Amino acid sequence: MATEITAGFVEVLGREALMELDGLNTLEALEDWRVSYLGRRGRLTTILRAIGSLPPEQRRTVGALGNQTKTLLEERLAIRLQALKESGVSRLAMEEQIDVTLPGRAISAGRLHPTTQIVREICDAFVAMGFQIVEGPEVEWDKYNFEMLNIPRGHPARDKFSSIWIDYRDQGGEYPMLLRTHTSPMQARVMERMRPPVRVIVPGKCYRYEATDATHEWHFYQVEGLAVDDGITFADLKGTLYEFARRVFGPERRVRFRCDYFPFVEPGVDMAIDCFACQGNGCRICKESGWIEIMGAGMVHPRVLEGVGYDSSKYTGFAFGLGPERIAMLKYGIDDIRLFYSNDLRFLRQF
Ligand code: PHE
């Protein structure tokens, strides 16, 4: 074997090795290459080991060339290794054949449902005025949904709240349980639990037995508000709700209060804001009236206060209830309330 080892042979081997190295793109391939040339039984290593048995005149030239080649291969290998490690991207690209010039895939971010967004915005406006957020049950007793709100059995106001009753009779054969038709039962529940001063805001889901159309859903949200204390007047109601309207609909807003009837308030009002779309001149959104009704409100009825054990000669308060979907429809020009619950991404993605 020793006689076959010539300077030319070593040179060819070195060139071959370098050409091969150029085509390698993975760490594994580089390692294989190293083993096959420079490993303990590598082709170059074997040659170097055999040099000692060459005739002296060959030994010097082949020996020198062999060592040079070894150093060269080691250096080139080190450079390739370094380059491959430094560019992780290009390594990925080479190993997995990814086209790194393609535009990236957008990470789609989730977002809050428009109803959740508007409920939070409404609550924030009242929290800023010192109200505290509380929540209550969606399956409610007749007692809280109606009776304690001054709507006894047989009262005509019950018809206004087309109710979904739970299929459960009490001992007297009556149906005492329903899906709450409004968040007002929380007025009684909150006052039962705490003494004045009371300032709470109650967001939550409500249900009514109603056919759906563009402005009616059988399930929807409400946000209830209640403030009870020594000396609260109708002026407090007006000031609070005026501030709310300005925060949610803009500082230019004007408000209008007209008489309305709800059994649990006296006097009761419906509150409207001047139309933010046409500044009160009359347009499609305000149905040419210049005004948009946004909530029911009033001074808490003395019977409601007494029903929870409050002294109605000492304490007074105001309450209000509004529909967030309706507020969102007005604010964003949404023309069908059913969109909120149809899970259509083309609608939801707009918020
Ligand atoms: N609960 C009433 C409704 O659903 C709204 C309301 C709340 C009115 C509080 C007055 C006071 O229509």
Boltz pocket constraint, residues with backbone or C-beta under 6 A from the ligand:
constraints:
  - pocket:
      binder: B
      contacts: [[A, 181], [A, 182], [A, 183], [A, 184], [A, 224], [A, 225], [A, 262], [A, 265], [A, 268], [A, 269], [A, 296], [A, 297], [A, 298], [A, 319], [A, 320], [A, 321], [A, 322]]
      max_distance: 6.0
